[in-house]
Amino acid sequence: MSLKQKAQEWVNKKFIIVIRREIDFSVIRSFSVSKASGLVLFLVAFVMFFILGLIGANTFLKRWADPRFLETENA
């Protein structure tokens, strides 16, 4: 098996994520996820949180997150 085939097999390997009730183990929801789609979802979420963090740190969250905010506003 070549390296390309191994890489494709690794990326396309599918997993099933199942959410069950604890009492009777009945299935509430199930998701089929491959490593590639999981990685893409993780990267999109990371970039989104990073951008929202940058926007929030420089705008409305500055009042709560930065202890020097009141000093600079009152000076």
N, CA, C and O of each residue as an XYZ file, in Angstrom:
300
protein
N       0.849     -1.169      0.000
C       0.000      0.000      0.000
C       0.900      1.239      0.000
O       1.830      1.340      0.800
N       0.619      2.161     -0.889
C       1.460      3.348     -0.997
C       1.098      4.356      0.097
O       0.073      4.241      0.769
N       1.965      5.331      0.244
C       1.761      6.370      1.253
C       0.498      7.170      0.956
O      -0.232      7.548      1.873
N       0.239      7.428     -0.330
C      -0.955      8.183     -0.716
C      -2.219      7.418     -0.336
O      -3.174      8.016      0.160
N      -2.237      6.116     -0.561
C      -3.398      5.304     -0.214
C      -3.597      5.247      1.299
O      -4.728      5.299      1.781
N      -2.502      5.141      2.045
C      -2.603      5.130      3.507
C      -3.149      6.453      4.028
O      -3.980      6.478      4.936
N      -2.672      7.564      3.440
C      -3.145      8.881      3.865
C      -4.625      9.050      3.544
O      -5.382      9.570      4.365
N      -5.043      8.616      2.358
C      -6.452      8.721      1.998
C      -7.322      7.851      2.901
O      -8.418      8.254      3.290
N      -6.841      6.682      3.227
C      -7.590      5.799      4.122
C      -7.700      6.398      5.513
O      -8.750      6.310      6.149
N      -6.617      7.011      5.991
C      -6.624      7.623      7.319
C      -7.604      8.788      7.364
O      -8.353      8.928      8.330
N      -7.606      9.628      6.325
C      -8.475     10.806      6.292
C      -9.940     10.412      6.141
O     -10.815     11.022      6.756
N     -10.206      9.411      5.336
C     -11.591      9.034      5.042
C     -12.191      8.045      6.035
O     -13.348      7.653      5.883
N     -11.436      7.640      7.038
C     -11.959      6.708      8.041
C     -13.131      7.365      8.762
O     -13.020      8.494      9.240
N     -14.243      6.661      8.837
C     -15.457      7.235      9.422
C     -15.679      6.730     10.838
O     -15.351      5.594     11.180
N     -16.245      7.607     11.642
C     -16.612      7.299     13.016
C     -18.062      7.681     13.215
O     -18.569      8.590     12.557
N     -18.720      6.999     14.106
C     -20.095      7.330     14.443
C     -20.112      7.820     15.887
O     -19.664      7.127     16.800
N     -20.628      9.002     16.071
C     -20.799      9.573     17.407
C     -22.269      9.409     17.765
O     -23.149      9.893     17.052
N     -22.527      8.728     18.867
C     -23.898      8.407     19.267
C     -24.169      9.029     20.629
O     -23.374      8.890     21.559
N     -25.292      9.711     20.732
C     -25.750     10.261     22.008
C     -26.917      9.398     22.464
O     -27.923      9.282     21.765
N     -26.776      8.790     23.649
C     -27.787      7.861     24.163
C     -28.310      8.333     25.516
O     -27.649      9.074     26.244
N     -29.512      7.879     25.820
C     -30.072      8.098     27.155
C     -29.406      7.133     28.119
O     -29.150      5.980     27.772
N     -29.127      7.595     29.316
C     -28.446      6.761     30.301
C     -29.359      5.669     30.854
O     -28.894      4.578     31.183
N     -30.623      5.951     30.954
C     -31.545      5.019     31.590
C     -31.758      3.755     30.751
O     -31.573      2.644     31.247
N     -32.145      3.920     29.492
C     -32.472      2.751     28.674
C     -31.571      2.595     27.443
O     -31.813      1.718     26.614
N     -30.555      3.417     27.317
C     -29.595      3.368     26.212
C     -30.238      3.522     24.831
O     -29.699      3.030     23.840
N     -31.364      4.190     24.763
C     -31.967      4.458     23.464
C     -31.214      5.616     22.794
O     -30.732      6.532     23.460
N     -31.129      5.550     21.487
C     -30.358      6.534     20.725
C     -31.154      7.826     20.604
O     -32.294      7.821     20.139
N     -30.548      8.929     21.024
C     -31.161     10.241     20.875
C     -30.746     10.845     19.533
O     -31.581     11.345     18.779
N     -29.447     10.790     19.250
C     -28.910     11.375     18.014
C     -27.618     10.661     17.651
O     -26.871     10.252     18.539
N     -27.346     10.506     16.377
C     -26.074      9.930     15.951
C     -25.524     10.729     14.776
O     -26.281     11.236     13.948
N     -24.216     10.834     14.712
C     -23.522     11.586     13.676
C     -22.446     10.698     13.068
O     -21.755      9.978     13.789
N     -22.300     10.745     11.760
C     -21.214     10.067     11.080
C     -20.163     11.112     10.727
O     -20.451     12.072     10.013
N     -18.957     10.928     11.222
C     -17.900     11.927     11.066
C     -16.637     11.249     10.569
O     -16.249     10.190     11.062
N     -15.996     11.877      9.581
C     -14.684     11.398      9.158
C     -13.630     12.293      9.802
O     -13.943     13.367     10.315
N     -12.396     11.846      9.770
C     -11.326     12.647     10.358
C     -11.175     13.965      9.621
O     -10.880     14.987     10.240
N     -11.371     13.959      8.316
C     -11.242     15.183      7.524
C     -12.319     16.193      7.908
O     -12.017     17.369      8.113
N     -13.577     15.747      8.009
C     -14.646     16.679      8.362
C     -14.494     17.162      9.802
O     -14.805     18.314     10.102
N     -14.023     16.299     10.689
C     -13.767     16.720     12.065
C     -12.670     17.764     12.146
O     -12.782     18.725     12.907
N     -11.613     17.587     11.369
C     -10.518     18.550     11.345
C     -10.975     19.887     10.778
O     -10.625     20.940     11.310
N     -11.756     19.850      9.700
C     -12.267     21.087      9.105
C     -13.184     21.807     10.086
O     -13.097     23.026     10.234
N     -14.055     21.071     10.750
C     -14.953     21.676     11.732
C     -14.173     22.307     12.881
O     -14.500     23.407     13.326
N     -13.146     21.614     13.359
C     -12.315     22.158     14.429
C     -11.604     23.433     13.982
O     -11.570     24.410     14.730
N     -11.041     23.442     12.787
C     -10.330     24.622     12.293
C     -11.266     25.808     12.102
O     -10.909     26.939     12.435
N     -12.456     25.561     11.570
C     -13.425     26.646     11.388
C     -13.832     27.222     12.741
O     -13.905     28.441     12.896
N     -14.096     26.360     13.721
C     -14.469     26.835     15.055
C     -13.323     27.609     15.695
O     -13.555     28.638     16.330
N     -12.089     27.129     15.539
C     -10.932     27.817     16.113
C     -10.752     29.202     15.499
O     -10.535     30.174     16.223
N     -10.838     29.300     14.188
C     -10.685     30.602     13.518
C     -11.813     31.542     13.916
O     -11.582     32.732     14.130
N     -13.033     31.018     14.018
C     -14.164     31.848     14.400
C     -13.997     32.391     15.826
O     -14.222     33.577     16.066
N     -13.606     31.531     16.766
C     -13.389     31.995     18.136
C     -12.217     32.970     18.219
O     -12.252     33.914     19.008
N     -11.193     32.751     17.421
C     -10.041     33.654     17.407
C     -10.446     35.040     16.910
O     -10.086     36.051     17.513
N     -11.190     35.081     15.816
C     -11.634     36.370     15.269
C     -12.591     37.064     16.232
O     -12.464     38.266     16.466
N     -13.544     36.326     16.792
C     -14.463     36.924     17.764
C     -13.722     37.408     19.006
O     -14.089     38.429     19.588
N     -12.685     36.683     19.414
C     -11.870     37.120     20.545
C     -11.127     38.410     20.253
O     -11.053     39.292     21.108
N     -10.577     38.526     19.057
C      -9.894     39.771     18.682
C     -10.862     40.949     18.625
O     -10.551     42.042     19.097
N     -12.032     40.718     18.045
C     -13.029     41.791     17.963
C     -13.498     42.179     19.362
O     -13.594     43.364     19.682
N     -13.786     41.189     20.189
C     -14.271     41.465     21.536
C     -13.231     42.126     22.417
O     -13.572     42.978     23.237
N     -11.975     41.754     22.266
C     -10.923     42.330     23.103
C     -10.678     43.794     22.780
O     -10.199     44.542     23.633
N     -10.991     44.207     21.591
C     -10.760     45.592     21.199
C     -12.023     46.437     21.219
O     -11.963     47.618     20.875
N     -13.153     45.885     21.603
C     -14.387     46.660     21.598
C     -15.126     46.540     22.925
O     -14.671     47.074     23.937
N     -16.242     45.856     22.930
C     -17.148     45.870     24.080
C     -16.629     45.113     25.292
O     -17.017     45.448     26.411
N     -15.782     44.121     25.132
C     -15.280     43.362     26.272
C     -14.133     44.065     26.990
O     -13.711     43.645     28.067
N     -13.639     45.129     26.388
C     -12.512     45.827     26.986
C     -12.875     46.395     28.367
O     -12.019     46.481     29.247
N     -14.114     46.773     28.548
C     -14.531     47.328     29.849
C     -14.412     46.302     30.966
O     -14.062     46.651     32.094
N     -14.700     45.032     30.661
C     -14.655     43.994     31.693
C     -13.307     43.297     31.767
O     -12.893     42.879     32.849
N     -12.626     43.165     30.667
C     -11.403     42.369     30.623
C     -10.150     43.163     30.965
O      -9.191     42.598     31.490
N     -10.139     44.450     30.681
C      -8.936     45.252     30.882
C      -9.078     46.108     32.136
O      -9.903     47.021     32.154
N      -8.294     45.839     33.195
C      -8.416     46.641     34.415
C      -7.938     48.083     34.239
O      -8.287     48.947     35.044
N      -7.162     48.348     33.222
C      -6.676     49.707     32.977
C      -7.659     50.545     32.167
O      -7.403     51.723     31.917
N      -8.770     49.960     31.758
C      -9.721     50.663     30.898
C     -10.268     51.923     31.558
O     -10.309     52.985     30.936
N     -10.689     51.808     32.820
C     -11.246     52.983     33.509
C     -10.200     54.072     33.717
O     -10.508     55.262     33.642
N      -8.961     53.659     33.980
C      -7.891     54.662     34.155
C      -7.651     55.430     32.864
O      -7.474     56.648     32.888
N      -7.644     54.726     31.740
C      -7.394     55.410     30.466
C      -8.601     56.223     30.024
O      -8.428     57.247     29.363
N      -9.832     55.801     30.367
C     -11.016     56.547     29.997
C     -11.160     57.830     30.830
O     -11.613     58.854     30.321
N     -10.773     57.769     32.111
C     -10.919     58.917     32.999
C      -9.775     59.897     32.870
O      -9.919     61.043     33.295
N      -8.661     59.510     32.312
C      -7.485     60.384     32.232
C      -7.612     61.367     31.122
O      -6.712     62.180     30.911
